[in-house]
């Protein structure tokens, strides 16, 4: 059974073939013979060598992306510069990315094949997020863990199933604080909203700290 991704890939490739065939038919309709097409191809080769390398590189890279399926429409990706967004369309020259601020960005296909791209949803829509937080020295670590786990379970999209339970790790001793990290697995629909997700957990943690009278650290110098 064909998947939506396979249908999209086949559709794009057929689109490119139709354009190429249509281009050849147009030339033949204009009376250009096959021998003359060879001359046109040679001229195109010179043009590619002089100034179209980038266009051809992006086109070939787009074909590679489609065939490898390393990126698919609907994937949520992060680029090396920190930009995150959802893949909306893989075009001939560039891939359309839509950020969470509803900004459409065209990324050259060659950039996606030659640079580092983190695909958050390549093979699994589930993802664990790490939320760092700190408490003042002297805080009861067991109560801190209890408070933070309660806060995590208050957030509606937290997964709490076997193997994917919320966890609290102590990560270090700061200048003025004990440092911890909350690790939580979240439902697939919320993976694509990391900023609001981080805010929801920090909000819940602060509420829980107030409930248990846990002190937020401040500089001791």
Helices and strands as residue ranges (DSSP letters): H 4-29, H 34-50, H 53-68, E 76-79, E 84-90, E 94-98, E 104-108, H 109-114, E 117-119, E 127-136, H 141-154, E 167-173, E 177-186, G 188-190, H 194-211
